[in-house]
Amino acid sequence: MITMNLRKLSIGFLIAILVAISAFPTGNGLPTGITDQNTTDTVIANGCTCHNTNTEATSSVIVNLTLPENFTSGETYTLILNISGGPN
């Protein structure tokens, strides 16, 4: 009798946790992207790379990561990351 009640309690608790987890959003964003068009910020005005609403957007980001051709275990490497462009 006690194990049956414990099993029901465990299943109920598991269901309650699953419902609680599914009730919270996993991200915070609008499907249309940034919508404030009355701004001087080029990323907001033209859209970013995800929600680019203007085909003549002047903002872009270029990432260049320099890596060695081969890696050796235990050796230290210097990685160079160059990021250019994007909003001012």
Secondary structure, DSSP 8 states (H G I E B T S, - for coil): -HHHHHHHHHHHHHHHHHHHHHHS-S----TT-----SSS-HHHHH--SSS---TT----EEEEEE--SS--TT-----EEEEEES--
